[in-house]
Amino acid sequence: MVEPINLNKARKAKAKAEKTQKAAENRIKFGRTKTEKQRDRLEAERRHKLVDDSQRED
């Protein structure tokens, strides 16, 4: 015979897993220092400028 499951516990476990996943995503997305953000922004600007400068004029 199959063991009955407690739906309340299953619902809470699912909510906890989703909350943990969301927290991990936020740590990756927002867990950077000001220096890291500035470095990434400057690198993106450099790449953008390189592409713009390498385009031929018509």
Buried (B, 14 or more C-beta within 10 A) or exposed (E): EEEEEEEEEEEEEEEEEEEEEEEEEEEEEEEEEEEEEEEEEEEEEEEEEEEEEEEEEE
